[in-house]
Amino acid sequence: IPALQAFPDTVVSVYNRFGNRIFESRGSNKDWDGTYNNIAQLPGVYPYVIDLKNNSPLIKGIVVLVR
């Protein structure tokens, strides 16, 4: 997400359907490649949370993984 470069302390997290965090990026613009521990995840819907670390509300949504 290019606009996140304006927020250097941002934390982006992606979760599986059980609520386990399967991806986290801190302070960088690293993209999730659809894997967890180098294992390709199944196609589906994955919730994400973006914390800008500037006292603004969390940004929540879903990403759809298509293979």
C-alpha positions in Angstrom: 0.0 0.0 0.0 2.1 2.9 -1.2 0.4 5.6 1.0 1.6 3.8 4.1 5.1 5.1 3.4 3.9 8.4 5.0 3.5 6.5 8.3 6.8 4.9 9.1 5.6 3.2 12.4 2.7 1.4 10.7 1.9 -2.2 11.6 0.0 -4.3 9.1 -1.3 -7.7 10.2 -3.1 -10.4 8.3 -5.1 -13.2 10.1 -6.4 -16.6 9.1 -10.0 -17.7 9.7 -9.1 -18.9 13.2 -7.8 -15.5 14.3 -4.1 -16.4 14.2 -1.8 -13.8 12.8 -0.1 -15.2 9.7 1.6 -12.0 8.5 3.0 -8.9 10.1 4.9 -5.9 8.7 6.3 -3.3 11.0 7.5 0.1 9.7 8.0 -1.0 6.1 6.0 -1.5 3.0 6.5 -5.3 2.8 3.7 -7.1 1.0 2.1 -10.3 2.0 2.9 -13.0 -0.6 0.1 -15.4 0.4 2.3 -17.7 2.5 2.8 -18.5 6.2 6.1 -20.1 7.2 6.9 -20.4 3.5 3.7 -22.5 3.0 1.2 -21.3 0.4 -2.1 -20.5 2.1 -5.4 -21.7 0.7 -7.5 -19.4 -1.5 -10.0 -17.5 0.6 -10.8 -14.4 2.6 -8.2 -13.1 5.1 -8.9 -10.2 7.5 -6.3 -7.5 7.9 -5.7 -4.7 10.4 -3.6 -1.6 9.8 -2.4 0.3 12.8 -0.9 3.7 11.7 0.4 4.2 15.3 -0.8 7.8 15.3 -3.7 7.5 17.7 -6.2 7.1 14.8 -8.7 4.3 14.6 -7.5 0.9 13.3 -8.2 0.3 9.6 -9.8 -3.2 9.2 -10.9 -5.1 6.1 -10.4 -8.2 4.1 -8.1 -9.4 1.4 -9.1 -12.1 -1.0 -6.4 -14.6 -1.9 -6.8 -16.1 -5.3 -4.5 -18.8 -6.7 
